[in-house]
Protein backbone atom coordinates (compact mmCIF):
# COMPACT_ATOMS: atom_id res chain seq x y z
CA UNK A 1 0.00 0.00 0.00
CA UNK A 2 1.39 3.45 -0.95
CA UNK A 3 1.85 6.34 1.52
CA UNK A 4 -0.99 8.21 -0.17
CA UNK A 5 -3.37 5.27 0.26
CA UNK A 6 -2.41 4.92 3.93
CA UNK A 7 -3.19 8.59 4.54
CA UNK A 8 -6.57 8.20 2.89
CA UNK A 9 -7.45 5.21 5.05
CA UNK A 10 -6.49 7.14 8.18
CA UNK A 11 -8.97 9.87 7.27
CA UNK A 12 -11.92 7.49 7.55
CA UNK A 13 -14.32 8.01 10.44
CA UNK A 14 -13.75 5.90 13.57
CA UNK A 15 -15.90 2.83 14.15
CA UNK A 16 -19.09 3.61 16.08
CA UNK A 17 -21.21 0.46 16.46
CA UNK A 18 -21.16 -2.40 18.91
CA UNK A 19 -21.60 -5.99 17.79
CA UNK A 20 -24.98 -5.98 19.51
CA UNK A 21 -26.18 -3.19 17.25
CA UNK A 22 -24.95 -4.92 14.11
CA UNK A 23 -26.64 -8.15 15.15
CA UNK A 24 -29.80 -6.20 16.03
CA UNK A 25 -30.07 -4.79 12.53
CA UNK A 26 -29.55 -8.24 11.03
CA UNK A 27 -32.24 -9.67 13.30
CA UNK A 28 -34.57 -6.93 12.13
CA UNK A 29 -34.27 -8.09 8.55
CA UNK A 30 -35.37 -11.57 9.62
CA UNK A 31 -38.80 -10.14 10.27
CA UNK A 32 -38.72 -7.43 7.62
CA UNK A 33 -37.90 -9.68 4.71
CA UNK A 34 -39.77 -12.78 5.86
CA UNK A 35 -42.99 -10.73 5.78
CA UNK A 36 -42.18 -8.88 2.56
CA UNK A 37 -40.88 -11.91 0.64
CA UNK A 38 -43.95 -13.90 1.57
CA UNK A 39 -46.22 -11.08 0.41
CA UNK A 40 -44.34 -10.05 -2.74
CA UNK A 41 -43.47 -13.53 -4.02
CA UNK A 42 -46.75 -15.32 -3.30
CA UNK A 43 -49.37 -12.63 -3.73
CA UNK A 44 -49.54 -13.22 -7.48
CA UNK A 45 -50.09 -17.01 -7.22
CA UNK A 46 -52.70 -16.28 -4.54
CA UNK A 47 -54.53 -13.85 -6.82
CA UNK A 48 -54.35 -16.06 -9.93
CA UNK A 49 -54.86 -19.55 -8.47
CA UNK A 50 -56.93 -18.84 -5.31
CA UNK A 51 -58.88 -15.64 -5.95
CA UNK A 52 -59.05 -16.43 -9.68
CA UNK A 53 -58.58 -12.78 -10.63
CA UNK A 54 -57.77 -11.98 -14.25
CA UNK A 55 -54.13 -11.36 -15.29
CA UNK A 56 -55.24 -8.07 -16.87
CA UNK A 57 -56.54 -6.80 -13.52
CA UNK A 58 -53.36 -7.93 -11.74
CA UNK A 59 -51.20 -6.18 -14.30
CA UNK A 60 -53.14 -2.93 -13.97
CA UNK A 61 -53.05 -3.18 -10.16
CA UNK A 62 -49.28 -3.68 -9.93
CA UNK A 63 -48.58 -0.90 -12.43
CA UNK A 64 -50.93 1.57 -10.71
CA UNK A 65 -49.43 0.83 -7.30
CA UNK A 66 -45.92 1.59 -8.57
CA UNK A 67 -47.10 4.94 -9.96
CA UNK A 68 -48.46 5.69 -6.50
CA UNK A 69 -45.12 4.60 -5.01
CA UNK A 70 -43.37 7.36 -6.95
CA UNK A 71 -45.01 9.75 -4.51
CA UNK A 72 -45.24 7.64 -1.35
CA UNK A 73 -41.53 6.69 -1.37
CA UNK A 74 -40.34 10.26 -1.78
CA UNK A 75 -42.85 11.46 0.81
CA UNK A 76 -41.63 8.86 3.30
CA UNK A 77 -38.04 9.84 2.63
CA UNK A 78 -38.86 13.46 3.48
CA UNK A 79 -40.83 12.43 6.58
CA UNK A 80 -38.07 10.18 7.87
CA UNK A 81 -35.30 12.74 7.26
CA UNK A 82 -37.34 15.37 9.13
CA UNK A 83 -38.30 13.10 12.02
CA UNK A 84 -36.86 14.16 15.37
CA UNK A 85 -37.41 12.08 18.51
CA UNK A 86 -35.56 10.77 21.55
CA UNK A 87 -35.07 7.53 19.59
CA UNK A 88 -33.64 9.20 16.47
CA UNK A 89 -35.02 9.67 12.99
CA UNK A 90 -35.49 6.09 11.78
CA UNK A 91 -35.90 3.83 14.81
CA UNK A 92 -39.40 5.14 15.69
CA UNK A 93 -40.71 3.95 12.34
CA UNK A 94 -39.39 0.44 12.92
CA UNK A 95 -41.56 0.29 16.03
CA UNK A 96 -44.58 2.10 14.61
CA UNK A 97 -44.93 0.90 11.03
CA UNK A 98 -43.33 -2.56 11.19
CA UNK A 99 -46.06 -4.44 13.11
CA UNK A 100 -48.83 -2.65 11.18
CA UNK A 101 -47.30 -3.78 7.91
CA UNK A 102 -47.20 -7.36 9.23
CA UNK A 103 -50.91 -7.32 10.12
CA UNK A 104 -51.95 -6.05 6.70
CA UNK A 105 -49.63 -8.54 5.03
CA UNK A 106 -51.46 -11.40 6.74
CA UNK A 107 -54.90 -9.96 5.96
CA UNK A 108 -53.94 -9.78 2.27
CA UNK A 109 -54.16 -13.59 2.15
CA UNK A 110 -57.83 -13.75 3.13
CA UNK A 111 -60.42 -14.83 0.56
CA UNK A 112 -63.53 -12.91 1.53
CA UNK A 113 -66.93 -14.51 0.73
CA UNK A 114 -67.96 -11.89 -1.82
CA UNK A 115 -68.34 -11.62 -5.58
CA UNK A 116 -65.57 -11.13 -8.11
CA UNK A 117 -65.98 -7.36 -8.35
CA UNK A 118 -65.83 -6.94 -4.58
CA UNK A 119 -62.79 -9.25 -4.46
CA UNK A 120 -61.05 -7.01 -6.98
CA UNK A 121 -61.79 -3.92 -4.88
CA UNK A 122 -60.59 -5.57 -1.67
CA UNK A 123 -57.46 -6.93 -3.35
CA UNK A 124 -56.63 -3.48 -4.77
CA UNK A 125 -57.11 -1.69 -1.43
CA UNK A 126 -55.08 -4.27 0.50
CA UNK A 127 -52.33 -4.28 -2.12
CA UNK A 128 -51.91 -0.50 -1.96
CA UNK A 129 -52.12 -0.28 1.83
CA UNK A 130 -49.72 -3.17 2.40
CA UNK A 131 -47.07 -2.54 -0.24
CA UNK A 132 -47.27 1.17 -0.97
CA UNK A 133 -48.02 2.68 2.44
CA UNK A 134 -47.20 0.49 5.45
CA UNK A 135 -44.25 -1.34 3.90
CA UNK A 136 -42.84 1.95 2.61
CA UNK A 137 -43.20 3.47 6.08
CA UNK A 138 -40.89 0.83 7.56
CA UNK A 139 -38.66 -0.13 4.61
CA UNK A 140 -37.10 3.28 3.99
CA UNK A 141 -36.20 3.89 7.67
CA UNK A 142 -34.93 0.32 8.06
CA UNK A 143 -32.45 0.55 5.18
CA UNK A 144 -31.51 4.12 6.17
CA UNK A 145 -30.34 2.90 9.56
CA UNK A 146 -26.86 1.62 8.52
CA UNK A 147 -25.86 5.12 7.34
CA UNK A 148 -27.15 6.58 10.62
CA UNK A 149 -25.48 3.88 12.72
CA UNK A 150 -21.98 4.74 11.44
CA UNK A 151 -20.19 6.85 8.85
CA UNK A 152 -17.18 4.51 8.73
CA UNK A 153 -17.37 2.92 5.29
CA UNK A 154 -15.75 -0.37 6.32
CA UNK A 155 -18.03 -0.78 9.33
CA UNK A 156 -21.08 0.22 7.29
CA UNK A 157 -20.19 -2.24 4.53
CA UNK A 158 -19.94 -4.91 7.21
CA UNK A 159 -23.41 -4.02 8.56
CA UNK A 160 -24.93 -3.95 5.08
CA UNK A 161 -23.12 -7.12 4.07
CA UNK A 162 -24.29 -9.00 7.16
CA UNK A 163 -27.87 -7.74 6.93
CA UNK A 164 -28.06 -8.41 3.19
CA UNK A 165 -26.68 -11.92 3.71
CA UNK A 166 -29.40 -12.57 6.29
CA UNK A 167 -31.93 -10.99 3.92
CA UNK A 168 -30.89 -13.37 1.16
CA UNK A 169 -31.12 -16.26 3.61
CA UNK A 170 -34.64 -15.21 4.57
CA UNK A 171 -35.70 -15.11 0.92
CA UNK A 172 -34.36 -18.63 0.49
CA UNK A 173 -36.01 -19.86 3.68
CA UNK A 174 -39.40 -18.48 2.63
CA UNK A 175 -38.98 -20.19 -0.71
CA UNK A 176 -38.13 -23.48 0.99
CA UNK A 177 -40.79 -23.52 3.68
CA UNK A 178 -43.81 -22.12 1.85
CA UNK A 179 -44.09 -24.72 -0.97
CA UNK A 180 -43.72 -27.53 1.57
CA UNK A 181 -46.25 -25.92 3.90
CA UNK A 182 -48.72 -25.33 1.07
CA UNK A 183 -48.35 -28.91 -0.08
CA UNK A 184 -49.01 -30.13 3.46
CA UNK A 185 -51.94 -27.78 4.17
CA UNK A 186 -53.45 -27.79 0.68
CA UNK A 187 -52.02 -26.01 -2.37
CA UNK A 188 -55.30 -24.47 -3.50
CA UNK A 189 -56.83 -23.52 -0.14
CA UNK A 190 -56.78 -19.85 0.89
CA UNK A 191 -56.61 -20.89 4.54
CA UNK A 192 -53.22 -22.48 3.86
CA UNK A 193 -51.80 -19.15 2.72
CA UNK A 194 -53.41 -17.26 5.60
CA UNK A 195 -52.19 -19.68 8.28
CA UNK A 196 -48.60 -19.31 7.09
CA UNK A 197 -48.93 -15.53 6.76
CA UNK A 198 -50.32 -15.21 10.29
CA UNK A 199 -47.37 -17.13 11.73
CA UNK A 200 -44.93 -14.91 9.82
CA UNK A 201 -46.84 -11.81 11.00
CA UNK A 202 -46.25 -12.69 14.65
CA UNK A 203 -42.60 -13.63 14.11
CA UNK A 204 -41.82 -10.51 12.06
CA UNK A 205 -43.43 -8.18 14.60
CA UNK A 206 -41.22 -9.60 17.35
CA UNK A 207 -38.11 -9.13 15.19
CA UNK A 208 -39.00 -5.49 14.53
CA UNK A 209 -39.24 -4.84 18.26
CA UNK A 210 -35.88 -6.53 18.90
CA UNK A 211 -34.29 -4.43 16.16
CA UNK A 212 -35.74 -1.24 17.59
CA UNK A 213 -34.36 -2.00 21.05
CA UNK A 214 -30.92 -3.08 19.80
CA UNK A 215 -29.72 -0.43 17.33
CA UNK A 216 -28.63 3.15 17.95
CA UNK A 217 -28.26 6.13 15.60
CA UNK A 218 -24.76 7.56 16.12
CA UNK A 219 -24.66 9.84 13.05
CA UNK A 220 -26.95 12.71 13.97
CA UNK A 221 -27.47 15.75 11.70
CA UNK A 222 -27.22 19.23 13.11
CA UNK A 223 -30.70 20.18 14.36
CA UNK A 224 -29.89 23.83 13.66
CA UNK A 225 -29.88 23.12 9.94
CA UNK A 226 -33.35 23.30 8.44
CA UNK A 227 -34.38 20.55 6.07
CA UNK A 228 -34.45 21.71 2.45
CA UNK A 229 -36.50 19.76 -0.07
CA UNK A 230 -34.62 21.50 -2.87
CA UNK A 231 -31.29 20.25 -1.55
CA UNK A 232 -32.78 16.82 -0.94
CA UNK A 233 -33.85 16.58 -4.59
CA UNK A 234 -30.40 17.73 -5.66
CA UNK A 235 -29.00 14.97 -3.47
CA UNK A 236 -30.81 12.53 -5.74
CA UNK A 237 -30.78 13.99 -9.22
CA UNK A 238 -27.29 15.51 -9.15
CA UNK A 239 -25.74 12.52 -7.42
CA UNK A 240 -24.03 10.86 -10.37
CA UNK A 241 -22.75 7.80 -8.46
CA UNK A 242 -26.25 7.22 -7.05
CA UNK A 243 -27.80 7.25 -10.52
CA UNK A 244 -25.19 4.76 -11.77
CA UNK A 245 -25.78 2.43 -8.84
CA UNK A 246 -29.55 2.56 -9.20
CA UNK A 247 -29.44 1.84 -12.92
CA UNK A 248 -27.29 -1.19 -12.18
CA UNK A 249 -29.61 -2.08 -9.33
CA UNK A 250 -32.59 -2.07 -11.69
CA UNK A 251 -30.96 -4.72 -13.87
CA UNK A 252 -29.87 -6.89 -10.94
CA UNK A 253 -33.26 -6.80 -9.29
CA UNK A 254 -35.10 -7.44 -12.54
CA UNK A 255 -32.98 -10.51 -13.22
CA UNK A 256 -33.69 -11.80 -9.70
CA UNK A 257 -37.40 -10.96 -9.47
CA UNK A 258 -38.27 -12.40 -12.87
CA UNK A 259 -37.02 -15.76 -11.64
CA UNK A 260 -38.60 -15.25 -8.23
CA UNK A 261 -42.08 -14.49 -9.58
CA UNK A 262 -41.83 -17.32 -12.07
CA UNK A 263 -40.51 -19.91 -9.60
CA UNK A 264 -43.97 -21.13 -8.55
CA UNK A 265 -45.24 -21.48 -12.14
CA UNK A 266 -41.96 -22.94 -13.46
CA UNK A 267 -41.86 -25.67 -10.82
CA UNK A 268 -45.59 -26.36 -10.85
CA UNK A 269 -45.99 -26.62 -14.62
CA UNK A 270 -42.58 -27.03 -16.34
CA UNK A 271 -41.05 -29.35 -13.75
CA UNK A 272 -44.41 -30.79 -12.64
CA UNK A 273 -43.70 -30.73 -8.91
CA UNK A 274 -44.11 -27.78 -6.56
CA UNK A 275 -41.84 -29.36 -3.95
CA UNK A 276 -38.90 -28.81 -6.32
CA UNK A 277 -39.43 -25.11 -5.56
CA UNK A 278 -38.32 -25.86 -2.01
CA UNK A 279 -35.14 -27.52 -3.26
CA UNK A 280 -34.43 -24.59 -5.58
CA UNK A 281 -35.04 -22.20 -2.70
CA UNK A 282 -32.60 -24.13 -0.52
CA UNK A 283 -30.04 -23.75 -3.28
CA UNK A 284 -30.94 -20.06 -3.46
CA UNK A 285 -30.43 -19.73 0.28
CA UNK A 286 -26.98 -21.31 0.25
CA UNK A 287 -25.95 -19.64 -3.01
CA UNK A 288 -26.93 -16.14 -1.90
CA UNK A 289 -25.07 -16.52 1.40
CA UNK A 290 -21.95 -17.83 -0.34
CA UNK A 291 -22.18 -15.02 -2.89
CA UNK A 292 -22.46 -12.39 -0.15
CA UNK A 293 -19.37 -13.76 1.59
CA UNK A 294 -17.41 -13.96 -1.65
CA UNK A 295 -18.27 -10.33 -2.40
CA UNK A 296 -17.04 -9.15 1.00
CA UNK A 297 -13.71 -10.89 0.31
CA UNK A 298 -13.53 -9.99 -3.38
CA UNK A 299 -14.39 -6.32 -2.94
CA UNK A 300 -11.38 -5.87 -0.66
CA UNK A 301 -9.15 -7.24 -3.40
CA UNK A 302 -10.52 -5.75 -6.63
CA UNK A 303 -13.09 -3.18 -5.42
CA UNK A 304 -16.89 -3.14 -5.63
CA UNK A 305 -17.18 -1.98 -9.22
CA UNK A 306 -14.88 -4.64 -10.66
CA UNK A 307 -16.77 -7.30 -8.72
CA UNK A 308 -19.92 -6.33 -10.60
CA UNK A 309 -18.28 -6.91 -13.98
CA UNK A 310 -17.21 -10.43 -13.07
CA UNK A 311 -20.59 -11.27 -11.53
CA UNK A 312 -22.55 -10.27 -14.64
CA UNK A 313 -20.32 -12.28 -17.00
CA UNK A 314 -20.62 -15.51 -15.00
CA UNK A 315 -24.36 -15.09 -14.40
CA UNK A 316 -25.08 -14.53 -18.08
CA UNK A 317 -23.01 -17.48 -19.24
CA UNK A 318 -24.60 -19.99 -16.87
CA UNK A 319 -28.15 -18.92 -17.76
CA UNK A 320 -27.48 -19.26 -21.47
CA UNK A 321 -26.22 -22.79 -20.76
CA UNK A 322 -29.38 -23.59 -18.78
CA UNK A 323 -31.61 -22.34 -21.59
CA UNK A 324 -29.88 -24.58 -24.12
CA UNK A 325 -30.15 -27.55 -21.75
CA UNK A 326 -33.95 -27.34 -21.48
CA UNK A 327 -36.01 -28.13 -18.39
CA UNK A 328 -36.04 -31.94 -18.39
CA UNK A 329 -32.59 -32.40 -16.82
CA UNK A 330 -33.11 -31.63 -13.12
CA UNK A 331 -29.42 -32.01 -12.06
CA UNK A 332 -28.37 -29.42 -14.66
CA UNK A 333 -31.09 -27.06 -13.43
CA UNK A 334 -29.87 -27.43 -9.84
CA UNK A 335 -26.22 -26.81 -10.73
CA UNK A 336 -27.10 -23.76 -12.83
CA UNK A 337 -29.32 -22.44 -10.04
CA UNK A 338 -26.44 -22.76 -7.57
CA UNK A 339 -24.03 -20.73 -9.68
CA UNK A 340 -26.70 -18.17 -10.60
CA UNK A 341 -27.60 -17.54 -6.98
CA UNK A 342 -23.99 -17.21 -5.87
CA UNK A 343 -23.65 -14.47 -8.48
CA UNK A 344 -26.92 -12.83 -7.46
CA UNK A 345 -26.01 -12.87 -3.76
CA UNK A 346 -22.77 -11.07 -4.52
CA UNK A 347 -24.47 -8.57 -6.85
CA UNK A 348 -27.16 -7.51 -4.34
CA UNK A 349 -24.63 -6.87 -1.56
CA UNK A 350 -22.47 -4.99 -4.05
CA UNK A 351 -25.13 -2.50 -5.12
CA UNK A 352 -26.35 -1.99 -1.54
CA UNK A 353 -22.82 -1.22 -0.32
CA UNK A 354 -22.20 1.22 -3.18
CA UNK A 355 -25.57 2.88 -2.55
CA UNK A 356 -24.62 3.66 1.06
CA UNK A 357 -21.38 5.29 -0.10
CA UNK A 358 -23.36 7.75 -2.23
CA UNK A 359 -24.91 9.29 0.90
CA UNK A 360 -21.67 11.05 1.82
CA UNK A 361 -21.16 12.01 -1.81
CA UNK A 362 -24.54 13.77 -1.79
CA UNK A 363 -23.70 15.48 1.51
CA UNK A 364 -20.37 16.60 0.06
CA UNK A 365 -22.12 18.05 -3.02
CA UNK A 366 -25.03 19.80 -1.28
CA UNK A 367 -24.08 20.24 2.39
CA UNK A 368 -27.21 18.36 3.52
CA UNK A 369 -27.24 14.74 4.67
CA UNK A 370 -30.25 12.76 3.38
CA UNK A 371 -30.03 9.07 4.25
CA UNK A 372 -33.78 8.47 3.96
CA UNK A 373 -34.23 10.36 0.70
CA UNK A 374 -31.42 8.41 -0.94
CA UNK A 375 -32.67 5.16 0.56
CA UNK A 376 -36.15 5.97 -0.78
CA UNK A 377 -34.72 5.71 -4.30
CA UNK A 378 -33.66 2.14 -3.49
CA UNK A 379 -37.13 1.31 -2.20
CA UNK A 380 -38.79 2.92 -5.19
CA UNK A 381 -36.53 1.05 -7.63
CA UNK A 382 -37.22 -2.24 -5.84
CA UNK A 383 -40.98 -1.74 -6.05
CA UNK A 384 -40.89 -0.59 -9.67
CA UNK A 385 -38.83 -3.60 -10.69
CA UNK A 386 -41.16 -5.85 -8.71
CA UNK A 387 -44.13 -4.34 -10.56
CA UNK A 388 -42.48 -4.73 -13.96
CA UNK A 389 -41.66 -8.36 -13.19
CA UNK A 390 -45.20 -9.00 -12.02
CA UNK A 391 -46.59 -7.28 -15.10
CA UNK A 392 -44.36 -9.35 -17.41
CA UNK A 393 -45.45 -12.61 -15.81
CA UNK A 394 -49.11 -11.55 -15.84
CA UNK A 395 -48.87 -10.68 -19.54
CA UNK A 396 -47.17 -13.97 -20.35
CA UNK A 397 -49.91 -15.87 -18.50
CA UNK A 398 -52.61 -13.93 -20.35
CA UNK A 399 -51.03 -14.09 -23.82
CA UNK A 400 -50.01 -17.75 -23.72
CA UNK A 401 -53.33 -18.88 -22.27
CA UNK A 402 -52.12 -20.59 -19.12
CA UNK A 403 -54.95 -22.45 -17.36
CA UNK A 404 -54.77 -22.13 -13.53
CA UNK A 405 -54.53 -25.48 -11.66
CA UNK A 406 -54.36 -27.45 -14.94
CA UNK A 407 -51.91 -30.36 -14.85
CA UNK A 408 -51.03 -29.99 -18.55
CA UNK A 409 -50.15 -26.66 -20.13
CA UNK A 410 -49.69 -25.77 -23.81
CA UNK A 411 -46.11 -25.89 -25.17
CA UNK A 412 -46.13 -22.12 -25.73
CA UNK A 413 -46.73 -21.63 -21.99
CA UNK A 414 -43.87 -23.90 -20.97
CA UNK A 415 -41.46 -22.49 -23.55
CA UNK A 416 -42.26 -18.93 -22.49
CA UNK A 417 -41.67 -19.71 -18.84
CA UNK A 418 -38.33 -21.36 -19.65
CA UNK A 419 -37.19 -18.47 -21.85
CA UNK A 420 -37.91 -15.82 -19.21
CA UNK A 421 -36.43 -17.97 -16.42
CA UNK A 422 -33.10 -18.25 -18.25
CA UNK A 423 -32.38 -15.99 -21.23
CA UNK A 424 -34.68 -13.21 -20.06
CA UNK A 425 -32.95 -13.05 -16.71
CA UNK A 426 -29.50 -13.22 -18.32
CA UNK A 427 -30.31 -10.50 -20.81
CA UNK A 428 -31.23 -7.89 -18.24
CA UNK A 429 -28.22 -8.82 -16.07
CA UNK A 430 -25.91 -7.80 -18.92
CA UNK A 431 -27.33 -4.29 -18.59
CA UNK A 432 -26.11 -4.10 -14.99
CA UNK A 433 -22.49 -3.58 -16.00
CA UNK A 434 -23.07 -0.63 -18.36
CA UNK A 435 -23.64 2.00 -15.60
CA UNK A 436 -20.61 0.66 -13.72
CA UNK A 437 -18.39 1.98 -16.49
CA UNK A 438 -19.38 5.51 -15.37
CA UNK A 439 -19.21 4.91 -11.60
CA UNK A 440 -16.21 6.81 -10.22
CA UNK A 441 -16.84 6.72 -6.46
CA UNK A 442 -14.05 4.30 -5.59
CA UNK A 443 -13.09 3.36 -2.04
CA UNK A 444 -10.18 5.81 -2.21
CA UNK A 445 -12.37 8.66 -3.47
CA UNK A 446 -14.91 8.03 -0.71
CA UNK A 447 -12.18 8.31 1.93
CA UNK A 448 -11.10 11.64 0.44
CA UNK A 449 -14.69 12.92 0.59
CA UNK A 450 -14.98 11.85 4.23
CA UNK A 451 -11.82 13.84 5.02
CA UNK A 452 -13.23 16.95 3.31
CA UNK A 453 -16.52 16.63 5.20
CA UNK A 454 -14.65 16.32 8.49
CA UNK A 455 -12.62 19.45 7.65
CA UNK A 456 -15.83 21.40 6.91
CA UNK A 457 -17.35 20.43 10.25
CA UNK A 458 -14.23 21.55 12.10
CA UNK A 459 -14.42 24.97 10.43
CA UNK A 460 -18.08 25.31 11.43
SVG drawing of the C-alpha trace seen along z (x, -y; Angstrom):
<svg xmlns="http://www.w3.org/2000/svg" viewBox="-71 -28 75 63">
<polyline fill="none" stroke="black" stroke-width="0.4" points="0.0,0.0 1.4,-3.5 1.9,-6.3 -1.0,-8.2 -3.4,-5.3 -2.4,-4.9 -3.2,-8.6 -6.6,-8.2 -7.5,-5.2 -6.5,-7.1 -9.0,-9.9 -11.9,-7.5 -14.3,-8.0 -13.7,-5.9 -15.9,-2.8 -19.1,-3.6 -21.2,-0.5 -21.2,2.4 -21.6,6.0 -25.0,6.0 -26.2,3.2 -24.9,4.9 -26.6,8.2 -29.8,6.2 -30.1,4.8 -29.5,8.2 -32.2,9.7 -34.6,6.9 -34.3,8.1 -35.4,11.6 -38.8,10.1 -38.7,7.4 -37.9,9.7 -39.8,12.8 -43.0,10.7 -42.2,8.9 -40.9,11.9 -43.9,13.9 -46.2,11.1 -44.3,10.0 -43.5,13.5 -46.7,15.3 -49.4,12.6 -49.5,13.2 -50.1,17.0 -52.7,16.3 -54.5,13.9 -54.3,16.1 -54.9,19.5 -56.9,18.8 -58.9,15.6 -59.1,16.4 -58.6,12.8 -57.8,12.0 -54.1,11.4 -55.2,8.1 -56.5,6.8 -53.4,7.9 -51.2,6.2 -53.1,2.9 -53.1,3.2 -49.3,3.7 -48.6,0.9 -50.9,-1.6 -49.4,-0.8 -45.9,-1.6 -47.1,-4.9 -48.5,-5.7 -45.1,-4.6 -43.4,-7.4 -45.0,-9.8 -45.2,-7.6 -41.5,-6.7 -40.3,-10.3 -42.8,-11.5 -41.6,-8.9 -38.0,-9.8 -38.9,-13.5 -40.8,-12.4 -38.1,-10.2 -35.3,-12.7 -37.3,-15.4 -38.3,-13.1 -36.9,-14.2 -37.4,-12.1 -35.6,-10.8 -35.1,-7.5 -33.6,-9.2 -35.0,-9.7 -35.5,-6.1 -35.9,-3.8 -39.4,-5.1 -40.7,-4.0 -39.4,-0.4 -41.6,-0.3 -44.6,-2.1 -44.9,-0.9 -43.3,2.6 -46.1,4.4 -48.8,2.6 -47.3,3.8 -47.2,7.4 -50.9,7.3 -52.0,6.1 -49.6,8.5 -51.5,11.4 -54.9,10.0 -53.9,9.8 -54.2,13.6 -57.8,13.8 -60.4,14.8 -63.5,12.9 -66.9,14.5 -68.0,11.9 -68.3,11.6 -65.6,11.1 -66.0,7.4 -65.8,6.9 -62.8,9.3 -61.0,7.0 -61.8,3.9 -60.6,5.6 -57.5,6.9 -56.6,3.5 -57.1,1.7 -55.1,4.3 -52.3,4.3 -51.9,0.5 -52.1,0.3 -49.7,3.2 -47.1,2.5 -47.3,-1.2 -48.0,-2.7 -47.2,-0.5 -44.3,1.3 -42.8,-1.9 -43.2,-3.5 -40.9,-0.8 -38.7,0.1 -37.1,-3.3 -36.2,-3.9 -34.9,-0.3 -32.5,-0.5 -31.5,-4.1 -30.3,-2.9 -26.9,-1.6 -25.9,-5.1 -27.1,-6.6 -25.5,-3.9 -22.0,-4.7 -20.2,-6.8 -17.2,-4.5 -17.4,-2.9 -15.8,0.4 -18.0,0.8 -21.1,-0.2 -20.2,2.2 -19.9,4.9 -23.4,4.0 -24.9,4.0 -23.1,7.1 -24.3,9.0 -27.9,7.7 -28.1,8.4 -26.7,11.9 -29.4,12.6 -31.9,11.0 -30.9,13.4 -31.1,16.3 -34.6,15.2 -35.7,15.1 -34.4,18.6 -36.0,19.9 -39.4,18.5 -39.0,20.2 -38.1,23.5 -40.8,23.5 -43.8,22.1 -44.1,24.7 -43.7,27.5 -46.2,25.9 -48.7,25.3 -48.4,28.9 -49.0,30.1 -51.9,27.8 -53.4,27.8 -52.0,26.0 -55.3,24.5 -56.8,23.5 -56.8,19.8 -56.6,20.9 -53.2,22.5 -51.8,19.2 -53.4,17.3 -52.2,19.7 -48.6,19.3 -48.9,15.5 -50.3,15.2 -47.4,17.1 -44.9,14.9 -46.8,11.8 -46.3,12.7 -42.6,13.6 -41.8,10.5 -43.4,8.2 -41.2,9.6 -38.1,9.1 -39.0,5.5 -39.2,4.8 -35.9,6.5 -34.3,4.4 -35.7,1.2 -34.4,2.0 -30.9,3.1 -29.7,0.4 -28.6,-3.2 -28.3,-6.1 -24.8,-7.6 -24.7,-9.8 -26.9,-12.7 -27.5,-15.7 -27.2,-19.2 -30.7,-20.2 -29.9,-23.8 -29.9,-23.1 -33.4,-23.3 -34.4,-20.5 -34.5,-21.7 -36.5,-19.8 -34.6,-21.5 -31.3,-20.3 -32.8,-16.8 -33.9,-16.6 -30.4,-17.7 -29.0,-15.0 -30.8,-12.5 -30.8,-14.0 -27.3,-15.5 -25.7,-12.5 -24.0,-10.9 -22.8,-7.8 -26.3,-7.2 -27.8,-7.2 -25.2,-4.8 -25.8,-2.4 -29.5,-2.6 -29.4,-1.8 -27.3,1.2 -29.6,2.1 -32.6,2.1 -31.0,4.7 -29.9,6.9 -33.3,6.8 -35.1,7.4 -33.0,10.5 -33.7,11.8 -37.4,11.0 -38.3,12.4 -37.0,15.8 -38.6,15.3 -42.1,14.5 -41.8,17.3 -40.5,19.9 -44.0,21.1 -45.2,21.5 -42.0,22.9 -41.9,25.7 -45.6,26.4 -46.0,26.6 -42.6,27.0 -41.1,29.4 -44.4,30.8 -43.7,30.7 -44.1,27.8 -41.8,29.4 -38.9,28.8 -39.4,25.1 -38.3,25.9 -35.1,27.5 -34.4,24.6 -35.0,22.2 -32.6,24.1 -30.0,23.7 -30.9,20.1 -30.4,19.7 -27.0,21.3 -25.9,19.6 -26.9,16.1 -25.1,16.5 -22.0,17.8 -22.2,15.0 -22.5,12.4 -19.4,13.8 -17.4,14.0 -18.3,10.3 -17.0,9.2 -13.7,10.9 -13.5,10.0 -14.4,6.3 -11.4,5.9 -9.1,7.2 -10.5,5.8 -13.1,3.2 -16.9,3.1 -17.2,2.0 -14.9,4.6 -16.8,7.3 -19.9,6.3 -18.3,6.9 -17.2,10.4 -20.6,11.3 -22.5,10.3 -20.3,12.3 -20.6,15.5 -24.4,15.1 -25.1,14.5 -23.0,17.5 -24.6,20.0 -28.1,18.9 -27.5,19.3 -26.2,22.8 -29.4,23.6 -31.6,22.3 -29.9,24.6 -30.2,27.5 -34.0,27.3 -36.0,28.1 -36.0,31.9 -32.6,32.4 -33.1,31.6 -29.4,32.0 -28.4,29.4 -31.1,27.1 -29.9,27.4 -26.2,26.8 -27.1,23.8 -29.3,22.4 -26.4,22.8 -24.0,20.7 -26.7,18.2 -27.6,17.5 -24.0,17.2 -23.6,14.5 -26.9,12.8 -26.0,12.9 -22.8,11.1 -24.5,8.6 -27.2,7.5 -24.6,6.9 -22.5,5.0 -25.1,2.5 -26.3,2.0 -22.8,1.2 -22.2,-1.2 -25.6,-2.9 -24.6,-3.7 -21.4,-5.3 -23.4,-7.7 -24.9,-9.3 -21.7,-11.1 -21.2,-12.0 -24.5,-13.8 -23.7,-15.5 -20.4,-16.6 -22.1,-18.0 -25.0,-19.8 -24.1,-20.2 -27.2,-18.4 -27.2,-14.7 -30.2,-12.8 -30.0,-9.1 -33.8,-8.5 -34.2,-10.4 -31.4,-8.4 -32.7,-5.2 -36.1,-6.0 -34.7,-5.7 -33.7,-2.1 -37.1,-1.3 -38.8,-2.9 -36.5,-1.0 -37.2,2.2 -41.0,1.7 -40.9,0.6 -38.8,3.6 -41.2,5.9 -44.1,4.3 -42.5,4.7 -41.7,8.4 -45.2,9.0 -46.6,7.3 -44.4,9.3 -45.5,12.6 -49.1,11.6 -48.9,10.7 -47.2,14.0 -49.9,15.9 -52.6,13.9 -51.0,14.1 -50.0,17.8 -53.3,18.9 -52.1,20.6 -54.9,22.5 -54.8,22.1 -54.5,25.5 -54.4,27.4 -51.9,30.4 -51.0,30.0 -50.1,26.7 -49.7,25.8 -46.1,25.9 -46.1,22.1 -46.7,21.6 -43.9,23.9 -41.5,22.5 -42.3,18.9 -41.7,19.7 -38.3,21.4 -37.2,18.5 -37.9,15.8 -36.4,18.0 -33.1,18.3 -32.4,16.0 -34.7,13.2 -32.9,13.1 -29.5,13.2 -30.3,10.5 -31.2,7.9 -28.2,8.8 -25.9,7.8 -27.3,4.3 -26.1,4.1 -22.5,3.6 -23.1,0.6 -23.6,-2.0 -20.6,-0.7 -18.4,-2.0 -19.4,-5.5 -19.2,-4.9 -16.2,-6.8 -16.8,-6.7 -14.0,-4.3 -13.1,-3.4 -10.2,-5.8 -12.4,-8.7 -14.9,-8.0 -12.2,-8.3 -11.1,-11.6 -14.7,-12.9 -15.0,-11.9 -11.8,-13.8 -13.2,-16.9 -16.5,-16.6 -14.6,-16.3 -12.6,-19.5 -15.8,-21.4 -17.4,-20.4 -14.2,-21.6 -14.4,-25.0 -18.1,-25.3"/>
</svg>
